[in-house]
């Protein structure tokens, strides 16, 4: 029952998608029908698309389970050092296709579903995104899990199983409207509840100091119920675990002090306890000091640490005649990585376990904690740093407040010895900030309680040493490291862009997928006409496919020969979507002024979510959609300029738009974007970057050659100099006619004729208190965009520049990042060796 092969199919007939062996296909069909039968036997005769999706997901899951069990057995026997990646966010996206890629099942599944009369892509589209993250920090955690499994590390991701992930974004009349993301509505085939590992977590109560030591009593208990999700490595038969905790009220919740008539209310109040894991806080780079959020942070930490200690004590190494009761070897067997300060409570909680429960001395316990924990900083924006009011702590976690005070007392004692008489330094370095409200600085707690502190790109790691954590760097310079972020090439190339993955594999083989540095070999083909043509052809196919998707979604014809200029990320002033807006308006005005010029056609796509409480970000979305309404309906402009707002940007939409992009916008003010990872995804997928010297852009320019990126704008020293001098937006407005024209159009109601003063707040911000200096980079940005347009007119030279960029992507694999964490922070050695498959003899 073979079908004629299209070009798409030819690309699928490659080893990067796994071989479609006959036995494989036959087995898959049998298992698929078995799962479908059990689904239908339960309640229906007619199968829906969703039934078919679940049958396929369960069929693929069957291939995971044996490997999962064997991997965990392998760890139990070998007793390696284990790493625990603690994060409040894991932005996983969809699981089905990624699992097929990593297990080399994609071709076989494609063939099996085809023979059963189904379209695999249609089934894949039924899966909900696991949107348990806001943006970069949560997606980084997901890439790290993929790399840790692919590098054979005994690693565990620990987080919260939010019932509602990041909200779904609707654009209604040009405004963002949020709706709840009920992602578990139809069930999740990838998770397994593990009620046998349920753990109690305590809140509130009071502290008693007794002869037997310290007791935390009269607490309220919430149960943490773990759900395990398998994390397969790339074709190495290793399957690690992501364990997410869900909050459950204990059976006797509110019934102990049961009085007549209170029973119903007591049962209804169980919701209060279970609200802890109800919803992800939707803020990116912003701290909101709410009690529920602190509860979430402690909940994940307390449950996880009980698990870590249990696993440490029960490992085979110490389980028969010699039980591991001595916790002094914990740092030899356990590494805990804190993904930002959100899981910072791990430090006082581990101290509480060691001192109050295990009865170690403070000194011994502290040595264990510091050698076990390490902290990754993700931002220098002051509004993002976590500072919890002491009163909140006193009420919710009284014992932990005492422990933090004692940590601080000893810390300040040490600083006093090192810098006698320097009271200002003591104030700056204290874990407790004095003021109207006393606050705990969680970053300071993390630095003091960790043996390693890292930034996420070279420039960011330098900035934290020079500014926010300067005092700490002077005291303990050996603690500070850099670990430039990376992305997994499995999801972000092989899976989302199989055409490009194959064109590359045809030239240099497919080993690059686990060793991305091999992309350097593509430099040999930078002048090879057939390679240039193949790369350009894949990009064009991806653009046609995405154009069709946009037409279906937005009922809007777009010109697939136009430059796809894409700016997708969370909406934030520091990311400067407003600078992009000013370029769009300038381009529009130029086309209107000289309609007969040969303008390079552009389709400008902007997408991303705004935090629901972030008024300015919501106004930025409304401005973009309003500009689009004018530009897209102007007959003079035609299809030379289109502006599209990409609604509900998420992992799954990124997988569609990034392979189709020509130009990647990475235009944050220098010194504000810690790293960025979207920038790396665009680079790997054959887009060119227009960007500032910020975050990982600096290293991208270094790897690909600065002449192969469109770099513009102030560098960090220029920004600092401008801060010293004082940034005067009005002077740019007066000096640059096109900037003045654009601003006058925004403020005069040209883009909001029915509400001329709609954007007055944005205009006022840009003119009078713009922390991110949009006007200061305007001129250079416009000139740089002119260079982009000129090069796009020469497709061959453009594609050669693309090849230089792809060749320079090796460094930006999360495999490299994780190898550095493993060797330089965790004291572990990554390995590319395969373990035997379940059906292989051991």
Buried (B, 14 or more C-beta within 10 A) or exposed (E): EEEEEEEEEEBBBBEBBBEBEEEBBEBBBEBBEBBBEEBBEEEEEEBEEBBBBBBBBBBBBBBBEBBBEBBBEBBBEEBBBBBBBBBBBBBBBBBBBBBBBBBBBBBBBBBBBBBBEBEBEEBBEBBBBBBBBBBBBBBBBBBBBBBBBBBBBBBBBBBBBBBBBBBBBEBEEBEBEBEEBEBBEEEBBBBBEEEEBBBEBBBEBEBEEEEEEBBBEEBBBBBBBBBBBBBBBBBBBBBBBBBBBBBBBBEEBBBEEEEEEEEEEBEEBBEBBBBBBBBBBBBBBBBEEEEEBBBBBBBBBBBBBBBBBEBBBEBEBBEEEEEBEEBEEBBEBBBBBBBBBBBBBBBBBBBBBBBBEBEBEBEBBBBBBBBBBBBBBBBBBEEBBBBBBBEBBEBBBBBBBBBBBBBBEBBBEEBBEEBEEBEEBBEBBBBBBEEEEBBBBBBBBBBBBBBBBBBBBBBBBBBBBEEBBEBBBEBBEEBBBBBBBBBBBBBBBBBBBBBBBBBBBEBBEBEBBBBBEBBBBBEEBBEBEEBBBBBBBBBBBBBEBBBEBBEEEBEBEBBBEBBBBBBBBBBBBBBBBBBBBBBBBBBBBBBEEEEEEEBBBBBBBBBBBBBBEBEBBBBBBBBBBBBBBBBBEEEEBEBBBBBBBBBBBBBBBBBBBBBBBBBBBBBBBBBBBBBBBBBBBBBBBBBBBBBBBBBBBBBBBBBBEEEBBBBBBBBBEBBBEBEEEEBEBEEBBEEBEBBEBBBEBBBBBBBBEEEEEBBBEBBEBBBEEBBBBBBBBBBBBBEBBEEBBEBBEEBEEBBBBBBBBBBBBBBBBBBBBBBBBBEBBBEBEBEBEEBEEBEEEE
